[in-house]
């Protein structure tokens, strides 16, 4: 704090009290702009003071010099727009609040839209669960719920007709493909399609979230943040809802009313999908409340995961014969790599791009390297097994995902190391994170759409 | 004469990198240098320099460090990096091409003023 107030007294004692007050006031105005950080204000104040001194040297008095200097600095609106463009991560929490200022009518209308869409998602799921087989519902789960989320985001972003087309076509195409394929009822391609379809649909949600501007790295990173915060919110709502339901059930049972039959048939099909839409609305409306939760969680879990990985490495490396491990190991490895990737992604997404490399960045590189080492051991074991028994749909899907994760993490490790050694800016690492994401959507499309016919729907 | 805003914006990055190539500097000093170099004809809005410097920092073209001024104020200093020097060479080559093309255009425009155009015939 000292630089702003204490130091100038040495240079300009008493007589310039009015000027000091003016500069203080100016600081206050600038500081209120969210896009301009305290350090930026310090930097600009230094500039302002030099300008004032130079102007005074040409014969202006304090007042005149201050006015000219402030005028030359530029209007606050223009300045904060420029800063916002350069430091969009600072504005992440503000996006919605700015949009809401024009009036309260929009937020009421938004609430109505959200509740309508949430009810729609709930009713669609309820109808599907009471009319269709369990398998068919599972296959279509994402298609039942996420179009409502997509509709909300598309409405909120006021997307163009072309983007609406780009959103509708994948939903229709995926729906047709999944429901027209003659899946074997217990086949593994069916299970794979059930697992891959949500990933495909989530990519479509992403297109709606970024308002069709999916080529922008920054917007894709915003979608990553949105996904993380949505998961946090959804978990909180689910826990709260669970507690509430439990209390209600117990209270009802005291009165001799058994709520449990309604739980599976009515309450869960209606509430679980609806909660997702509400969670998305909360993330959009109240970003600033939990904006730091995902990054904080990564800070807590990065060291813990590192310890877990080192233990896993020791166990796997000393286990001797891994030849009879099954595809479960591969799937487990995928899960671990996804976890490591999420830790990396969320700490990178929240990191101040201008801060110098820190201890935590080093820890993160260690984490990625440990994950790669564990994966290398598991992959070697799996490859010998695949060579022996051939590729099943499950193994191919898991192996493909594993290779994607491997490429993603390995190059991240290279970029992060280069950043630590000051060879490359953090921006390269951030850009790589978001640029690789579409590859996962592509793989999910392959698994959901191409695998079933290739493996004969078994 | 005032320089067009777009032109000022386009030349800002090579100017700043070029000034920093001479040695470490800070915001106000960079602006004063621009003022000197252009004889006061290139007027920047002072504040706009900072988002630009931060962008160059993010791209790894300059490095920033906090120091103190003579009177003890906190001051952020900027120095060009190896990547920044590469970018400067690249920009310089681009501007040379532009300047060369413009010079030719000016020359032919001047010729055109001296000898009235016969373009219309050519088209007819």
Interface residues (C-beta under 8 A of the other chain):
Chain A: X3 X7 X8 X10 X11 X39 X40 X42 X43 X44 X45 X46 X47 X49 X50 X51 X69 X72 X73 X74 X78 X79 X82 X83 X85 X86 X87 X353 X354 X424 X425 X426 X427 X428
Chain B: X26 X27 X28 X31 X45 X46 X47 X48 X50 X51 X54 X55 X57 X58 X59 X60 X64 X69 X71 X72 X73 X74 X75 X76
